[in-house]
Amino acid sequence: MASTKVNQSATQAFLEFECRFGKLSGQEQQLVGVNKLQMFVLLIDRKERMAIGMKLEDGDGANGLTED
């Protein structure tokens, strides 16, 4: 159940982020686009970042995730 709550919360945050991103001008989107994922991750709650990170980890680091 906690996993479902995290998924819903992360999905809601992503949809809000996408809505705000979509309101930027084309030039602003190009400037921000390179760092879009990093900006999204920094905007979500720390607990959610941790939960998402744990879901993505595969144990051997093959996916390229680091602790930072």
GIRA-V450799 format. One record per residue. N is the residue number from 1. RES is the residue in one letter. PSI is psi in whole degrees, -180 to 180 (none if undefined). Layout:
# GIRA-V450799
n | res | psi
N | RES | PSI
N | RES | PSI
This chain:
# GIRA-V450799
n | res | psi
1 | M | -41
2 | A | -38
3 | S | -40
4 | T | -41
5 | K | -43
6 | V | -44
7 | N | -44
8 | Q | -43
9 | S | -45
10 | A | -40
11 | T | -44
12 | Q | -45
13 | A | -41
14 | F | -42
15 | L | -41
16 | E | -41
17 | F | -46
18 | E | -38
19 | C | -47
20 | R | -40
21 | F | -41
22 | G | -22
23 | K | -10
24 | L | 154
25 | S | 164
26 | G | -41
27 | Q | -42
28 | E | -39
29 | Q | -40
30 | Q | -43
31 | L | -40
32 | V | -27
33 | G | -36
34 | V | -35
35 | N | 17
36 | K | -49
37 | L | -44
38 | Q | -41
39 | M | -42
40 | F | -47
41 | V | -38
42 | L | -25
43 | L | -25
44 | I | 160
45 | D | 143
46 | R | -41
47 | K | -40
48 | E | -40
49 | R | -45
50 | M | -44
51 | A | -43
52 | I | -43
53 | G | -41
54 | M | -37
55 | K | -33
56 | L | -24
57 | E | 142
58 | D | 5
59 | G | -35
60 | D | 4
61 | G | 10
62 | A | -22
63 | N | -3
64 | G | 4
65 | L | 143
66 | T | 171
67 | E | -17
68 | D | none
